C-alpha cells in the first residue's frame, strides 16, 4: 500500500509541476505576468544568445521526442514502475521547459508591430485561442492519461494497466493534430513579432512538423487503422487531407506523445 501511495503522490507532483510550467509558458511567450519572458531585455552578445537559445530548444526537442519513442519507454519500465513512466516523461518535459525559461537569451529587434487596435485584438485573440485549443485537445482525448494521472490512480486502486482504445474525439475529426494547431496559434499570433519571437516560432514549427512524422509512424505501427484515418483527415489545416485531396473527415486517433 505504501508503494501505491508514493506512486500516486509522485504522479500528482509531476502533474502540479506541469501545470505551473504550462501557466508560466503562457506568460513567457505572451510577455506578461512573469519575471522573465521571451522578449525581456537582451544580455550578452547576439551570437552567444543565438547559440544558447538553439541549444535550449534542441534539449527540449530531443527530450520530448526520444522519451516518447516506444523503444525508450520499454527501456524505462525495466528500471521504473510502468505506472510512473508517463509521469516521469511529463516531469522531464517540464524540467526541459523550465531550463529554457531560466536560461533564455532574447535576441532583440522587431519584425512587425501591429498598431491597429482591431489587429492587436485579433492577434491576442488568436494567441488565447491557441492555448485554449491546446487544453481542449488534451481533454478531447484523455487529459489525465496524457499527463500520467490516470496511470498512477489505477495503480493506487490496484487496477491493472490498460491502454486507451482507438477513438474519434470531435476535434480529431477536423484535423489529426489539434494540439499542435493550438501550439502554432500560440507561437505565431502576436501583435509584436520580435527577432527573438520569430526565431522561437520558426524552430518550434520545424520541430512540430518533424515530431508529427515520428508520432504518426509509431501510431500506424501500434494501430493499423490509423493509416486509413491519416488518409481521410487533414494533418493541421481543415479541408486538406493528409495526401492533399479533400475527403470526408472520418477516423480515429489516440493520445499523442
C-alpha positions in Angstrom: 0.0 0.0 0.0 2.9 2.4 0.8 4.3 1.8 -2.7 1.0 2.7 -4.2 0.6 5.9 -2.2 4.1 7.0 -3.1 3.5 6.3 -6.7 0.3 8.3 -6.7 2.0 11.2 -4.9 4.8 11.2 -7.4 2.4 11.3 -10.3 0.4 14.1 -8.6 3.6 16.1 -8.0 4.6 15.7 -11.7 1.2 17.0 -12.7 1.3 20.0 -10.4 4.8 20.9 -11.8 3.4 20.6 -15.3 0.5 22.9 -14.5 2.9 25.5 -13.1 5.2 25.2 -16.2 2.2 25.5 -18.5 1.0 28.7 -16.9 4.5 30.2 -16.9 4.8 29.3 -20.6 1.7 31.4 -21.4 3.2 34.4 -19.7 6.7 33.7 -21.1 5.5 33.6 -24.7 3.0 36.3 -24.3 5.4 38.6 -22.4 3.3 39.2 -19.3 2.9 38.3 -15.6 6.3 36.5 -15.3 9.7 37.8 -14.1 11.5 36.8 -17.3 9.8 36.5 -20.6 10.8 35.7 -24.2 11.4 39.4 -25.0 13.0 40.5 -21.8 16.0 42.9 -22.0 18.8 41.5 -24.1 22.0 40.4 -22.3 25.3 39.3 -23.8 26.3 39.1 -27.5 23.9 38.2 -30.3 26.0 35.2 -31.3 26.1 33.6 -27.8 22.4 34.3 -27.3 21.5 32.6 -30.6 23.6 29.5 -29.8 22.3 29.2 -26.2 18.7 29.5 -27.4 19.2 27.0 -30.2 20.8 24.6 -27.6 17.8 25.1 -25.2 15.3 24.3 -27.9 17.3 21.3 -29.0 17.4 19.9 -25.5 13.6 20.2 -25.3 13.1 18.6 -28.8 15.4 15.7 -28.0 13.9 15.0 -24.6 10.3 15.3 -26.0 10.9 13.0 -28.9 13.4 10.5 -27.6 11.5 9.8 -24.4 8.2 9.4 -26.4 9.5 6.6 -28.6 8.3 3.1 -27.8 11.8 1.7 -27.5 12.7 4.2 -24.9 9.5 3.6 -23.0 10.3 -0.1 -22.9 13.7 0.7 -21.5 12.3 3.0 -18.8 9.8 0.4 -17.5 12.7 -2.1 -17.0 14.0 0.4 -14.4 10.9 2.2 -13.1 7.4 1.0 -12.4 5.3 1.2 -15.5 2.7 3.3 -13.7 5.1 6.3 -13.4 6.6 6.1 -16.9 4.3 8.8 -18.3 4.6 10.9 -15.2 8.4 10.8 -15.5 8.1 11.9 -19.1 5.9 14.8 -18.1 8.4 15.7 -15.3 11.3 15.6 -17.8 9.4 17.8 -20.3 8.6 20.3 -17.6 12.3 20.4 -16.5 13.4 21.0 -20.1 11.0 23.9 -20.4 11.9 25.4 -17.0 15.6 25.3 -18.1 14.6 27.1 -21.3 12.7 29.8 -19.4 15.6 30.3 -17.0 18.4 30.4 -19.5 16.7 32.0 -22.5 18.6 34.9 -24.1 16.5 37.5 -26.0 17.9 38.4 -29.4 16.1 41.8 -29.7 14.9 43.6 -32.9 11.3 43.9 -34.3 9.9 42.2 -37.4 6.5 43.7 -37.1 4.5 45.7 -34.6 0.8 46.0 -35.3 -0.6 49.3 -34.2 -4.3 48.8 -35.2 -6.5 48.2 -32.2 -8.5 45.7 -34.2 -5.4 44.0 -35.5 -4.0 43.7 -32.0 -7.2 42.3 -30.6 -7.4 39.7 -33.4 -3.8 38.6 -32.8 -4.2 38.5 -29.0 -7.5 36.5 -29.6 -5.5 34.0 -31.8 -2.9 33.7 -29.0 -5.6 33.0 -26.4 -7.5 30.6 -28.7 -4.3 28.7 -29.3 -3.8 28.0 -25.6 -7.5 27.1 -25.2 -7.3 24.7 -28.1 -4.2 23.0 -26.5 -6.3 22.4 -23.4 -9.4 21.3 -25.2 -7.4 18.9 -27.4 -5.9 17.2 -24.3 -9.4 16.8 -22.8 -10.8 15.6 -26.1 -8.5 12.6 -25.9 -7.6 11.8 -22.2 -6.1 14.7 -20.4 -5.3 12.6 -17.3 -3.8 9.8 -19.2 -1.7 12.2 -21.3 -0.2 13.6 -18.1 0.2 10.4 -16.2 -2.5 10.8 -13.5 -4.8 8.0 -14.9 -1.9 5.5 -14.7 -0.9 6.3 -11.1 -4.5 6.4 -10.0 -5.2 3.0 -11.4 -2.1 1.7 -9.7 -3.2 3.2 -6.4 -6.6 1.4 -6.8 -4.8 -1.9 -7.6 -6.2 -2.0 -11.1 -4.1 -3.4 -14.0 -2.5 -1.3 -16.7 -4.8 -0.6 -19.6 -4.3 1.1 -23.0 -6.7 3.7 -24.4 -8.9 2.4 -27.2 -8.7 3.9 -30.6 -11.4 6.5 -30.7 -12.7 9.6 -32.6 -12.9 12.7 -30.4 -14.6 15.6 -32.0 -11.6 17.9 -32.6 -9.7 15.0 -34.1 -12.3 14.6 -36.8 -11.4 18.1 -38.1 -7.6 17.7 -38.1 -5.4 14.9 -36.9 -3.3 17.2 -34.6 -5.4 19.9 -33.0 -3.0 20.0 -30.1 -0.2 21.2 -32.5 -2.6 23.6 -34.2 -3.1 25.2 -30.8 0.7 25.5 -30.2 1.2 27.0 -33.6 -1.5 29.7 -33.0 0.0 30.4 -29.6 3.5 30.7 -31.1 2.7 32.8 -34.1 -0.2 35.1 -33.0 1.4 38.2 -31.6 1.0 41.9 -32.4 4.7 42.5 -31.8 6.9 40.0 -33.6 10.5 40.4 -32.5 13.5 38.6 -33.9 13.5 36.5 -30.7 9.9 35.5 -31.1 10.3 34.8 -34.8 13.3 32.5 -34.1 11.4 30.7 -31.4 8.3 30.3 -33.7 10.3 29.0 -36.7 12.3 26.5 -34.7 9.3 25.2 -32.8 7.3 24.9 -36.0 10.0 22.9 -37.7 10.1 20.7 -34.6 6.4 20.2 -34.7 6.4 19.1 -38.3 9.2 16.6 -37.6 7.5 15.3 -34.4 4.3 14.7 -36.3 6.1 12.3 -38.7 7.7 10.4 -35.8 4.4 10.3 -33.9 2.4 9.1 -36.8 4.9 6.4 -37.6 4.5 5.0 -34.1 0.7 5.3 -34.2 0.5 3.4 -37.5 2.6 0.6 -36.1 0.5 0.4 -32.9 -2.9 1.0 -34.6 -3.2 -0.3 -38.2 -6.5 1.7 -38.6 -4.5 4.9 -38.2 -3.3 4.7 -41.8 -6.9 5.0 -43.0 -7.6 7.8 -40.6 -4.4 9.6 -41.9 -5.8 9.4 -45.4 -9.1 10.8 -44.5 -8.4 13.6 -42.0 -6.1 16.6 -42.7 -2.9 16.9 -40.6 -3.2 20.6 -39.5 -5.3 22.6 -41.9 -9.1 21.8 -42.1 -10.3 20.9 -45.5 -7.0 19.4 -46.7 -6.4 15.6 -46.5 -3.2 14.0 -45.5 -2.5 13.3 -49.1 -3.6 16.7 -50.4 -7.1 15.6 -51.5 -10.2 16.8 -49.7 -12.1 13.9 -48.3 -14.8 13.4 -45.6 -13.3 13.6 -42.1 -13.7 10.2 -40.5 -11.4 8.0 -38.5 -9.9 7.8 -35.1 -6.9 8.9 -33.0 -5.4 8.2 -29.7 -3.4 10.2 -27.2 -0.4 11.9 -28.9 3.1 11.6 -27.4 
